Amino acid sequence: MYFSKFNKLQYTLDNGKSYQIVTDILTRVAFRDNIVNNIALYDEYDVQDGQTPEILAAQYYGNSTYHWIILLTNQIIDPVLDWPMSQMQLADYCSSKYTNIYGIHHYEDSDGIVVNVDTPFATPVSNYDYESTENEKKRRIKLIKKAIIAEVVSEFSKLIKQ
C-alpha cells in the first residue's frame, strides 16, 4: 500500500542502453506537526510484547497494510531498531552486542542520572537493564484515530503525487 502510491521513474544501470521502471523511494512524506501534536486526533497505545506494526494495524484499523501510518505517525524510520523488541529479540540483541549482557553498562544515582562509579550511592546498571529500559521507552506510541484514517490515506495519496 505505502509504496504503491509513489511515482515511478525510468532508471538505467548501463548508461542508457536499457531502462527499467522503478518506484521513486526517495520521495518523502510526513504528517504535518499540527496533526501529530493534536491529541484529539490520536490515541496513545502501549505496544505489547511481540506485536509488530502489521499486527497492530490489523488489530486497530482492521487492515495490516496500514502499518505505514503507525510508523509515520511515530516518526519511526527503522522498524527494526525503532520499534520495541520482544523479550526474545531483546535477549538476542543484547547477546550479539555485549560479551557479558550482565556486565556493568554505567552507574546511576537515586534519580536515575548517570554518574561516576565513585559517586556516593551509585548503583550499577547492567548492559541488559540499560537496553531493556531503552526498549521500554519505545512502547508508548500514537495511533491516528480510526474515524479519520480514510482522510489520512486520502491526503497521503494526494501529497505523494505532487
C-alpha positions in Angstrom: 0.0 0.0 0.0 2.7 2.5 1.0 5.0 2.3 -1.9 2.2 1.6 -4.4 1.3 5.3 -4.3 4.8 6.5 -5.1 5.7 7.9 -8.5 7.5 5.6 -11.0 10.5 6.6 -13.0 12.9 5.2 -15.6 16.2 4.1 -14.3 19.3 2.8 -16.1 22.3 0.9 -14.9 24.0 0.6 -18.3 24.4 4.2 -19.5 21.1 4.3 -21.3 21.2 1.1 -23.2 18.2 -0.2 -21.3 15.8 1.2 -18.8 13.7 -0.2 -16.0 10.6 1.3 -14.4 11.3 1.7 -10.6 9.5 3.1 -7.7 10.9 6.5 -6.6 11.7 5.5 -3.0 13.4 8.8 -2.3 10.1 10.6 -2.1 9.4 11.7 1.5 6.1 12.5 3.0 5.5 13.2 6.7 2.4 14.1 8.7 2.1 17.8 9.5 3.1 18.7 13.0 -0.3 20.1 13.8 -1.7 16.6 13.2 0.9 14.6 15.1 0.7 17.1 18.0 -3.1 17.3 18.2 -4.0 14.9 20.9 -7.6 14.8 19.8 -6.6 13.1 16.6 -4.9 10.1 18.1 -4.9 7.5 20.9 -1.9 6.6 22.9 -1.1 2.9 23.0 1.5 0.7 24.6 2.9 -1.9 22.1 2.5 -5.4 23.5 5.4 -7.9 23.6 5.9 -9.4 20.1 3.4 -7.0 18.4 4.6 -5.8 15.0 3.3 -2.7 13.2 1.4 -5.0 10.8 -0.2 -6.9 13.6 -1.2 -3.7 15.4 -2.6 -2.2 12.2 -4.7 -5.2 11.6 -6.0 -5.2 15.2 -6.6 -1.4 15.4 -7.5 -0.4 11.9 -8.7 -3.8 10.5 -6.1 -3.6 7.8 -2.5 -4.7 8.2 -1.4 -2.6 5.1 -1.9 0.5 7.3 1.3 -0.3 9.2 3.0 2.6 7.4 0.5 5.0 9.1 1.7 3.8 12.5 5.3 4.2 11.5 4.9 7.7 10.0 2.8 8.9 12.9 5.5 8.0 15.3 8.4 9.1 13.1 9.8 5.5 13.0 12.4 5.3 10.2 13.8 1.9 11.0 11.1 -0.5 12.2 13.8 -3.0 13.3 15.7 -0.6 15.7 13.0 2.0 16.4 10.1 -0.4 17.2 10.0 -2.1 20.6 11.6 -5.6 20.6 10.0 -8.7 22.1 11.7 -10.1 25.1 13.3 -12.8 23.0 14.5 -10.3 20.4 15.9 -8.1 23.2 17.8 -11.1 24.7 19.3 -11.9 21.2 20.1 -8.3 20.5 22.0 -8.0 23.9 23.8 -11.2 23.4 25.0 -10.1 20.0 26.0 -6.6 21.2 27.7 -7.4 24.5 30.2 -10.0 25.6 28.6 -10.0 29.0 25.0 -8.9 29.0 25.0 -8.6 32.8 28.2 -6.6 32.8 28.1 -3.0 34.1 26.9 -0.5 31.4 27.0 2.5 33.7 26.1 3.8 37.2 23.1 5.9 38.2 22.2 7.9 41.3 18.8 7.5 43.0 17.2 9.9 40.5 18.3 7.7 37.5 21.0 10.2 36.5 24.2 8.7 35.1 27.1 9.3 37.5 30.7 8.2 38.0 31.4 4.9 39.8 32.8 6.8 42.8 29.7 8.8 43.4 28.2 8.0 46.8 25.2 5.6 46.5 25.9 5.0 42.8 24.0 2.0 41.6 25.3 -0.2 38.7 23.1 -0.7 35.7 23.8 -3.8 33.6 24.0 -3.9 29.8 20.8 -5.9 29.7 18.9 -3.5 32.1 20.1 -0.5 30.1 18.9 -2.0 26.8 15.7 -3.1 28.4 15.0 0.4 29.7 15.7 1.9 26.3 13.4 -0.7 24.7 10.6 0.1 27.1 10.8 3.8 26.1 9.7 2.8 22.6 6.4 1.1 23.8 4.2 4.2 24.1 3.1 5.2 20.6 0.4 7.3 19.0 -2.3 5.8 16.8 -4.3 8.0 14.5 -8.0 7.6 15.4 -9.9 5.2 13.2 -12.6 7.8 12.5 -10.1 9.9 10.4 -8.0 7.1 8.9 -9.7 7.4 5.4 -8.9 11.1 5.4 -5.2 10.4 6.3 -4.9 7.8 3.5 -6.5 10.2 1.0 -4.2 13.1 2.0 -1.2 10.9 1.7 -2.2 9.8 -1.8 -2.5 13.5 -2.8 0.8 14.5 -1.3 2.8 11.7 -2.8 1.6 12.5 -6.3 2.9 16.1 -6.1 
